[in-house]
Amino acid sequence: MYKLYHENERKVVKSCIIGCVLALVIYLLWMIGTMGNLPRDQFITIIQKGGNLDAFIDSLYTVLNSKYIEGFLLWFSISAVFCSFLGVAIGLFDYILASLKFEDNKTGRLKSGVLCFTPPLLLCLLFPNGFLIAIAYAGTAACVWAIICPAVMALKAREKFPNSGFKVWGGKGLIYSVIAFGAVGIICQTLAQFGLLPIYR
């Protein structure tokens, strides 16, 4: 985003705030509109079917008798998965481009795109029902590179550039809180993988 907005910090911050608030509102509406319409015992059926998105949508179809709502749910679920994948992929794409020192031209971006998109494409073809497993590991990785790493970089930047004109409010306390939040996410996911957290079955 920093590169997209030509190093304009204000636009980057504004974009992040609007994007986060918009995503929060949409997903709250999604949670209320979907889980609010499903009886509790339906979730057992969803879990028994593997807990994937298709099982969730099929269960909603049984309680909602509107073609328009069914079409909207299908469209929204596909869009949510696509946007989640694309959001992670864009960050990974730029990371591969920079870390492997590919040139920022058509050839370099093509190489980065192949390395970024080929593995998940092959995994989707080989394991079509592995979405939940993949998203769990992606969430753990996101806690590292999207939460902890930026916070650590902010700490290092403040040490290296103490007189910088652009600083996020909250001081070091906010940064350490963000790092702790990411660490809690990793711990919870790890405990869930080993079956050490209570799960509704």
Rosetta silent file (secondary structure, phi, psi, omega in degrees, C-alpha in Angstrom):
SEQUENCE: MYKLYHENERKVVKSCIIGCVLALVIYLLWMIGTMGNLPRDQFITIIQKGGNLDAFIDSLYTVLNSKYIEGFLLWFSISAVFCSFLGVAIGLFDYILASLKFEDNKTGRLKSGVLCFTPPLLLCLLFPNGFLIAIAYAGTAACVWAIICPAVMALKAREKFPNSGFKVWGGKGLIYSVIAFGAVGIICQTLAQFGLLPIYR
SCORE:     score description
SCORE:     0.000 S_00000001
   1 L     0.000  -36.828  178.810    0.000    0.000    0.000 S_00000001
   2 L   -60.257  -40.700  178.733    2.889    2.318    0.765 S_00000001
   3 L   -72.483  -39.135 -178.676    4.153    1.789   -2.771 S_00000001
   4 L   -62.444  -39.160 -178.749    0.647    2.003   -4.264 S_00000001
   5 L   -93.917   19.316  174.543   -0.013    5.400   -2.639 S_00000001
   6 L    54.744   46.097  175.053    3.427    6.736   -3.664 S_00000001
   7 L    62.503   28.288  176.672    4.752    6.880   -0.067 S_00000001
   8 L   -92.207  101.800 -174.284    1.852    9.036    1.145 S_00000001
   9 H   -61.335  -40.088 -177.521    1.519    8.004    4.818 S_00000001
  10 H   -61.276  -41.977  179.444   -1.804    9.752    5.377 S_00000001
  11 H   -67.599  -36.392  178.161   -3.478    7.868    2.540 S_00000001
  12 H   -63.614  -47.716 -179.953   -2.062    4.559    3.781 S_00000001
  13 H   -62.544  -45.304 -179.805   -3.400    5.160    7.316 S_00000001
  14 H   -62.058  -42.260  179.083   -6.783    6.334    6.005 S_00000001
  15 H   -63.354  -42.650  179.744   -7.038    3.308    3.716 S_00000001
  16 H   -63.173  -44.187 -178.403   -6.188    0.902    6.564 S_00000001
  17 H   -65.100  -48.758 -179.233   -8.769    2.445    8.904 S_00000001
  18 H   -62.469  -43.303 -179.298  -11.571    2.487    6.311 S_00000001
  19 H   -63.195  -43.375 -179.471  -10.744   -1.052    5.158 S_00000001
  20 H   -66.055  -44.572 -179.702  -10.679   -2.471    8.710 S_00000001
  21 H   -64.756  -43.328  179.780  -13.940   -0.768    9.738 S_00000001
  22 H   -62.239  -44.956  178.654  -15.680   -1.844    6.518 S_00000001
  23 H   -63.041  -40.985  179.430  -14.516   -5.447    6.918 S_00000001
  24 H   -61.433  -46.376 -178.996  -15.618   -5.473   10.573 S_00000001
  25 H   -63.331  -46.218 -178.053  -19.123   -4.199    9.734 S_00000001
  26 H   -63.804  -43.415 -178.425  -19.595   -6.633    6.836 S_00000001
  27 H   -72.625  -30.166  173.508  -18.402   -9.653    8.813 S_00000001
  28 H   -64.565  -43.686  176.544  -20.545   -8.712   11.830 S_00000001
  29 H   -62.085  -39.434  178.134  -23.575   -8.604    9.532 S_00000001
  30 H   -63.238  -45.423 -179.323  -22.482  -11.952    8.053 S_00000001
  31 H   -64.142  -45.039 -179.098  -22.137  -13.549   11.502 S_00000001
  32 H   -66.615  -43.285 -176.007  -25.491  -12.216   12.720 S_00000001
  33 H   -72.597  -28.149 -178.232  -27.304  -13.059    9.486 S_00000001
  34 H   -95.925  -60.808 -177.430  -25.942  -16.582    9.137 S_00000001
  35 H   -67.855  -24.242  176.752  -25.274  -17.993   12.592 S_00000001
  36 L   -71.380  -16.974 -179.915  -28.309  -16.162   13.926 S_00000001
  37 L  -101.855   -5.647 -178.481  -30.515  -18.213   11.593 S_00000001
  38 L  -100.859  127.793  172.954  -28.979  -21.628   12.305 S_00000001
  39 L   -63.236  153.440 -175.671  -30.191  -23.749   15.251 S_00000001
  40 H   -60.352  -36.709 -177.955  -27.390  -24.883   17.555 S_00000001
  41 H   -68.638  -18.324  178.181  -27.800  -28.552   16.649 S_00000001
  42 H   -67.489  -28.101 -178.309  -27.129  -27.732   12.989 S_00000001
  43 H   -68.755  -27.328  175.578  -23.519  -26.908   13.837 S_00000001
  44 H   -64.273  -42.019  177.840  -22.941  -30.518   14.895 S_00000001
  45 H   -62.874  -41.256  179.380  -23.962  -31.603   11.388 S_00000001
  46 H   -62.581  -44.017  179.762  -21.612  -29.017    9.864 S_00000001
  47 H   -63.790  -41.251 -179.686  -18.712  -30.255   12.010 S_00000001
  48 H   -65.109  -27.608  177.839  -19.437  -33.879   11.102 S_00000001
  49 L   -84.484    3.877  178.012  -19.269  -32.944    7.405 S_00000001
  50 L   109.696  -11.230  176.828  -15.784  -31.516    7.908 S_00000001
  51 L    74.959   10.946 -179.158  -16.700  -27.960    8.899 S_00000001
  52 L   -77.249  169.451 -175.481  -15.963  -26.505    5.475 S_00000001
  53 H   -62.779  -36.361 -178.836  -17.810  -23.553    3.959 S_00000001
  54 H   -63.792  -37.007  177.756  -19.916  -25.729    1.633 S_00000001
  55 H   -66.982  -37.468  178.643  -21.346  -27.666    4.617 S_00000001
  56 H   -65.157  -45.710  179.639  -22.174  -24.373    6.328 S_00000001
  57 H   -65.786  -40.875  178.032  -23.957  -23.007    3.262 S_00000001
  58 H   -59.751  -39.385  178.622  -25.870  -26.292    2.744 S_00000001
  59 H   -67.213  -35.964  176.871  -27.151  -26.089    6.320 S_00000001
  60 H   -66.716  -36.219  178.918  -28.306  -22.515    5.740 S_00000001
  61 H   -60.352  -30.706 -177.526  -30.185  -23.604    2.619 S_00000001
  62 H   -73.730  -22.593 -178.388  -32.270  -25.983    4.761 S_00000001
  63 H  -106.869  -14.688  178.958  -33.554  -23.179    7.013 S_00000001
  64 L  -108.930  128.009 -176.059  -33.829  -20.331    4.484 S_00000001
  65 L  -112.430   51.414  179.327  -36.515  -20.564    1.809 S_00000001
  66 L  -138.176  124.424  178.549  -35.517  -17.731   -0.495 S_00000001
  67 H   -64.514  -34.169 -179.641  -33.654  -18.053   -3.776 S_00000001
  68 H   -66.350  -42.841  178.894  -32.442  -14.464   -3.449 S_00000001
  69 H   -66.953  -39.796  178.721  -30.945  -15.100   -0.015 S_00000001
  70 H   -62.150  -42.391  178.555  -29.393  -18.349   -1.205 S_00000001
  71 H   -64.494  -40.696  178.850  -27.811  -16.548   -4.158 S_00000001
  72 H   -64.573  -43.942 -179.866  -26.510  -13.783   -1.910 S_00000001
  73 H   -61.136  -42.644  179.334  -25.009  -16.284    0.562 S_00000001
  74 H   -64.149  -46.218  179.591  -23.264  -18.154   -2.227 S_00000001
  75 H   -61.467  -45.057 -176.638  -21.933  -14.928   -3.757 S_00000001
  76 H   -67.150  -41.980 -178.768  -20.782  -13.580   -0.406 S_00000001
  77 H   -63.936  -41.352  178.060  -19.072  -16.817    0.672 S_00000001
  78 H   -65.351  -42.953  179.859  -17.164  -17.062   -2.611 S_00000001
  79 H   -63.708  -39.695 -178.831  -16.206  -13.373   -2.401 S_00000001
  80 H   -64.163  -45.341  179.192  -15.051  -13.748    1.220 S_00000001
  81 H   -64.497  -43.827 -178.758  -12.796  -16.695    0.416 S_00000001
  82 H   -63.422  -45.037 -178.803  -11.450  -14.984   -2.716 S_00000001
  83 H   -67.446  -37.432  177.468  -10.737  -11.683   -0.928 S_00000001
  84 H   -63.021  -45.808  179.670   -9.081  -13.464    2.007 S_00000001
  85 H   -63.815  -44.653 -177.708   -6.868  -15.416   -0.367 S_00000001
  86 H   -66.607  -38.378  179.808   -6.087  -12.351   -2.477 S_00000001
  87 H   -62.004  -43.066  177.792   -5.299  -10.199    0.567 S_00000001
  88 H   -69.839  -40.833 -175.468   -2.737  -12.700    1.832 S_00000001
  89 H   -64.595  -36.801 -179.060   -1.400  -13.385   -1.662 S_00000001
  90 H   -63.726  -43.903  177.394   -0.692   -9.714   -2.423 S_00000001
  91 H   -63.042  -43.058  179.917    1.469   -9.391    0.701 S_00000001
  92 H   -67.318  -37.732  178.870    3.256  -12.661   -0.070 S_00000001
  93 H   -58.478  -49.465  179.598    3.705  -11.631   -3.709 S_00000001
  94 H   -67.425  -34.702  179.050    5.533   -8.422   -2.766 S_00000001
  95 H   -64.736  -44.813  178.121    7.539  -10.247   -0.094 S_00000001
  96 H   -62.871  -42.834 -179.579    8.777  -12.836   -2.636 S_00000001
  97 H   -59.023  -43.402 -177.554    9.542  -10.076   -5.124 S_00000001
  98 H   -78.857  -44.701 -174.324   11.667   -8.186   -2.587 S_00000001
  99 H   -69.113  -34.054  178.282   13.296  -11.094   -0.723 S_00000001
 100 L   -90.366    1.283  175.737   14.405  -12.925   -3.892 S_00000001
 101 L    58.032   40.515  171.959   15.483   -9.596   -5.410 S_00000001
 102 L   -74.407  146.747  177.163   13.414   -9.958   -8.564 S_00000001
 103 L   -70.710  144.930 -178.504   13.269   -6.825  -10.692 S_00000001
 104 L   -82.873   64.425  176.271   10.013   -4.889  -10.443 S_00000001
 105 L  -134.577 -171.960 -176.337    9.093   -5.422  -14.103 S_00000001
 106 H   -61.225  -43.046 -178.461    6.902   -7.847  -16.053 S_00000001
 107 H   -67.009  -45.863 -179.782    9.435  -10.701  -15.910 S_00000001
 108 H   -64.161  -41.583 -179.977   10.204  -10.276  -12.213 S_00000001
 109 H   -70.744  -31.007  176.024    6.537   -9.998  -11.250 S_00000001
 110 H   -65.707  -44.035  177.322    5.720  -13.051  -13.366 S_00000001
 111 H   -60.222  -45.537  179.286    8.343  -15.084  -11.484 S_00000001
 112 H   -62.969  -40.289  178.873    6.982  -13.848   -8.161 S_00000001
 113 H   -63.465  -40.572  178.765    3.417  -14.654   -9.257 S_00000001
 114 H   -63.657  -45.894  179.957    4.345  -18.207  -10.234 S_00000001
 115 H   -68.349  -29.238 -177.513    6.055  -18.848   -6.886 S_00000001
 116 H   -80.018  -43.099 -170.176    3.196  -17.229   -4.990 S_00000001
 117 H   -99.129  -22.245 -177.159    0.167  -18.819   -6.677 S_00000001
 118 H   -65.447  -48.318  179.878    1.361  -22.213   -7.935 S_00000001
 119 H   -57.289  -49.213  178.912    1.706  -23.988   -4.525 S_00000001
 120 H   -65.094  -32.654  177.299   -1.806  -23.063   -3.263 S_00000001
 121 H   -63.089  -46.232  179.135   -3.298  -23.917   -6.664 S_00000001
 122 H   -63.901  -41.261  179.544   -1.730  -27.388   -6.592 S_00000001
 123 H   -65.650  -36.647  177.384   -2.802  -27.928   -2.978 S_00000001
 124 H   -65.597  -37.706  179.009   -6.386  -26.913   -3.804 S_00000001
 125 H   -70.989  -38.137 -178.396   -6.445  -29.420   -6.662 S_00000001
 126 H   -80.320  -34.755 -177.741   -4.935  -32.210   -4.546 S_00000001
 127 L  -129.819   76.533 -175.590   -6.857  -31.458   -1.325 S_00000001
 128 L   -64.165  -21.059 -179.546  -10.165  -29.762   -2.253 S_00000001
 129 L  -102.996   16.413 -176.871  -11.530  -30.127    1.299 S_00000001
 130 L   -94.309   20.665 -175.634   -8.446  -28.813    3.048 S_00000001
 131 H   -61.239  -46.399 -176.882   -9.627  -25.206    3.287 S_00000001
 132 H   -63.944  -40.878  178.514  -10.031  -25.178    7.081 S_00000001
 133 H   -63.526  -44.626 -178.900   -6.625  -26.723    7.675 S_00000001
 134 H   -64.245  -42.746 -177.020   -5.007  -24.278    5.273 S_00000001
 135 H   -68.680  -28.982  177.457   -6.768  -21.244    6.748 S_00000001
 136 H   -66.610  -47.009  178.486   -5.693  -22.304   10.248 S_00000001
 137 H   -68.009  -35.225  177.679   -2.017  -22.403    9.264 S_00000001
 138 H   -64.632  -36.715  177.868   -2.458  -19.190    7.273 S_00000001
 139 H   -64.494  -39.831  177.643   -3.871  -17.535   10.391 S_00000001
 140 H   -64.618  -44.875  178.703   -0.829  -18.592   12.408 S_00000001
 141 H   -63.872  -38.352  179.989    1.520  -17.282    9.726 S_00000001
 142 H   -64.734  -33.165  176.429   -0.479  -14.037    9.513 S_00000001
 143 H   -61.104  -32.932 -179.629   -0.007  -13.513   13.271 S_00000001
 144 H   -77.955  -58.615 -169.637    3.741  -13.529   12.618 S_00000001
 145 H   -87.379  -17.462 -179.005    4.127  -11.490    9.442 S_00000001
 146 H  -105.829  -13.302 -179.343    1.012   -9.267    9.628 S_00000001
 147 H  -120.710  -58.014 -174.767    0.911   -8.525   13.381 S_00000001
 148 H   -71.936  -48.842 -177.768    4.179   -9.278   15.183 S_00000001
 149 H   -58.821  -48.146  178.174    6.662   -8.362   12.405 S_00000001
 150 H   -61.208  -35.737  179.026    5.170   -4.895   11.668 S_00000001
 151 H   -66.621  -42.500  177.966    5.103   -4.126   15.403 S_00000001
 152 H   -64.708  -40.056  177.872    8.748   -5.143   15.813 S_00000001
 153 H   -63.296  -35.696  177.544    9.658   -3.097   12.720 S_00000001
 154 H   -64.925  -39.924  176.436    7.885   -0.102   14.258 S_00000001
 155 H   -61.834  -46.961 -179.914    9.994   -0.479   17.407 S_00000001
 156 H   -63.660  -39.428 -179.616   13.206   -0.703   15.376 S_00000001
 157 H   -65.167  -36.997  179.338   12.170    2.280   13.226 S_00000001
 158 H   -68.634  -33.303  176.752   11.555    4.405   16.317 S_00000001
 159 H   -71.394  -39.940 -176.057   14.998    3.528   17.645 S_00000001
 160 H   -79.307  -34.660 -178.745   16.703    4.232   14.320 S_00000001
 161 L  -124.192   72.343 -175.706   14.691    7.360   13.425 S_00000001
 162 L   -64.777  -23.482 -177.396   13.773    9.002   16.771 S_00000001
 163 L  -101.942   19.824 -179.743   12.927   12.334   15.122 S_00000001
 164 L   -62.524  140.972 -178.862   10.629   10.892   12.448 S_00000001
 165 L   -76.985  -18.587 -177.375    7.616   13.070   11.714 S_00000001
 166 L  -110.565  114.190  177.430    5.215   10.123   11.340 S_00000001
 167 L  -139.244  138.159  176.361    4.461    8.104   14.477 S_00000001
 168 L   -75.167  141.359 -179.848    1.425    6.052   15.448 S_00000001
 169 L   -67.185  161.555  175.622   -0.193    7.190   18.728 S_00000001
 170 L   108.473  -17.845  178.893    0.007    4.987   21.807 S_00000001
 171 H    65.501 -161.487 -178.305    3.756    4.784   22.267 S_00000001
 172 H   -68.168  -26.259  179.247    5.588    1.559   23.016 S_00000001
 173 H   -59.486  -43.369  178.546    2.671    0.307   25.128 S_00000001
 174 H   -64.954  -41.597 -178.864    0.457    0.011   22.061 S_00000001
 175 H   -63.829  -44.836  178.884    3.193   -1.755   20.090 S_00000001
 176 H   -65.916  -31.833  176.490    3.801   -4.301   22.857 S_00000001
 177 H   -65.802  -39.216  177.970    0.037   -4.847   23.097 S_00000001
 178 H   -65.177  -43.152  177.834   -0.066   -5.650   19.379 S_00000001
 179 H   -61.258  -43.284  178.805    2.826   -8.117   19.761 S_00000001
 180 H   -62.831  -39.092  177.995    1.040   -9.761   22.705 S_00000001
 181 H   -61.138  -44.738  177.664   -2.166  -10.018   20.647 S_00000001
 182 H   -63.818  -40.185  179.087   -0.291  -11.822   17.871 S_00000001
 183 H   -64.356  -40.702  177.977    1.382  -14.154   20.377 S_00000001
 184 H   -62.234  -41.100  177.564   -1.996  -15.037   21.930 S_00000001
 185 H   -59.626  -43.599  179.096   -3.339  -15.869   18.460 S_00000001
 186 H   -65.245  -43.809 -179.545   -0.429  -18.243   17.801 S_00000001
 187 H   -62.104  -45.488 -179.400   -0.777  -19.888   21.230 S_00000001
 188 H   -62.348  -43.210  179.840   -4.539  -20.419   20.796 S_00000001
 189 H   -65.523  -40.587  178.873   -4.099  -21.906   17.326 S_00000001
 190 H   -63.739  -44.675  178.138   -1.318  -24.221   18.547 S_00000001
 191 H   -62.716  -38.733  178.832   -3.432  -25.411   21.501 S_00000001
 192 H   -65.530  -38.089  179.508   -6.387  -25.994   19.156 S_00000001
 193 H   -63.211  -32.786 -179.612   -4.225  -28.097   16.816 S_00000001
 194 L   -93.947    7.392  177.274   -3.283  -30.383   19.728 S_00000001
 195 L    69.875   29.262 -177.716   -6.875  -30.580   20.979 S_00000001
 196 L   -98.534    1.844  175.951   -6.122  -28.697   24.185 S_00000001
 197 L  -111.309  146.688  177.709   -8.933  -26.150   23.822 S_00000001
 198 L   -65.794  130.392 -178.574  -12.635  -26.905   24.430 S_00000001
 199 L  -125.858  134.188  177.767  -14.416  -27.427   21.098 S_00000001
 200 L   -73.498  120.550  179.008  -18.160  -27.684   20.510 S_00000001
 201 L  -129.670    0.000    0.000  -18.870  -31.089   18.909 S_00000001
